[in-house]
């Protein structure tokens, strides 16, 4: 296991935490959704996040170590979006 795999894994954990923070933020837009939609949306978001993480890990492990930069950019974009939602800027 090389450094790109470790970095992507740590960034993936951060992405899951950001995802959880957004769904726990009690944002008015999320509060308007029916409970079933919130649960289904949260699960779909986690499945999608896992798929992106798995693809990134597989690419990095199979000779694409530069892909770590793309995944870090994705994590940074998630961080900005989570901050905007949690802080009520959106």
C-alpha positions as CSV (number, residue, x, y, z in Angstrom):
1,X,0.0,0.0,0.0
2,X,1.6,3.2,-1.2
3,X,1.2,6.8,-0.1
4,X,-1.5,7.6,-2.7
5,X,-3.7,4.9,-1.3
6,X,-3.3,6.1,2.2
7,X,-3.9,9.8,1.2
8,X,-7.1,8.8,-0.7
9,X,-8.3,6.6,2.1
10,X,-7.9,9.5,4.7
11,X,-9.6,11.9,2.3
12,X,-12.4,9.4,1.9
13,X,-12.9,9.3,5.6
14,X,-13.1,13.1,5.6
15,X,-15.6,13.0,2.8
16,X,-17.9,10.7,4.7
17,X,-17.6,13.0,7.8
18,X,-18.5,16.0,5.6
19,X,-21.5,14.1,4.2
20,X,-22.7,13.2,7.7
21,X,-22.2,16.8,8.9
22,X,-24.4,18.1,6.0
23,X,-27.2,15.7,6.8
24,X,-27.0,16.5,10.5
25,X,-26.9,20.3,9.9
26,X,-30.7,20.7,10.1
27,X,-30.5,22.9,7.0
28,X,-34.0,24.3,6.1
29,X,-33.9,22.7,2.7
30,X,-33.3,19.3,4.1
31,X,-36.0,19.9,6.8
32,X,-38.6,20.5,4.1
33,X,-38.1,17.0,2.7
34,X,-40.3,14.2,3.8
35,X,-38.5,11.8,6.2
36,X,-38.5,9.0,3.6
37,X,-36.7,11.2,1.1
38,X,-34.1,12.3,3.7
39,X,-33.3,8.7,4.6
40,X,-33.2,7.6,1.0
41,X,-31.1,10.6,0.0
42,X,-28.6,10.1,2.8
43,X,-28.2,6.4,1.9
44,X,-27.8,7.2,-1.8
45,X,-25.2,9.9,-1.0
46,X,-23.3,7.4,1.1
47,X,-23.4,4.7,-1.6
48,X,-22.3,7.3,-4.2
49,X,-19.5,8.5,-1.9
50,X,-18.3,4.9,-1.4
51,X,-18.3,4.2,-5.2
52,X,-16.2,7.3,-5.8
53,X,-13.8,6.3,-3.0
54,X,-13.5,2.8,-4.3
55,X,-12.8,3.9,-7.9
56,X,-10.2,6.4,-6.7
57,X,-8.5,3.7,-4.5
58,X,-8.5,1.2,-7.4
59,X,-7.0,3.8,-9.8
60,X,-4.3,4.8,-7.4
61,X,-3.4,1.2,-6.6
62,X,-3.2,0.2,-10.3
63,X,-0.7,2.7,-11.5
64,X,-2.4,6.1,-11.4
65,X,-0.8,7.7,-8.4
66,X,-1.5,11.2,-9.9
67,X,-5.2,10.6,-9.3
68,X,-4.7,11.5,-5.7
69,X,-4.6,15.2,-6.7
70,X,-8.0,14.8,-8.4
71,X,-9.5,13.2,-5.3
72,X,-8.0,15.8,-3.1
73,X,-9.6,18.5,-5.3
74,X,-12.9,16.6,-5.0
75,X,-12.5,16.5,-1.2
76,X,-11.8,20.3,-1.1
77,X,-14.9,21.0,-3.2
78,X,-16.9,18.8,-0.8
79,X,-15.5,20.7,2.1
80,X,-16.4,24.1,0.7
81,X,-19.9,22.9,-0.1
82,X,-20.4,21.4,3.3
83,X,-19.2,24.6,4.9
84,X,-21.6,26.7,2.8
85,X,-24.5,24.4,3.8
86,X,-23.6,24.1,7.4
87,X,-22.9,27.8,7.9
88,X,-26.2,28.7,6.3
89,X,-24.6,30.6,3.4
90,X,-26.8,28.6,0.9
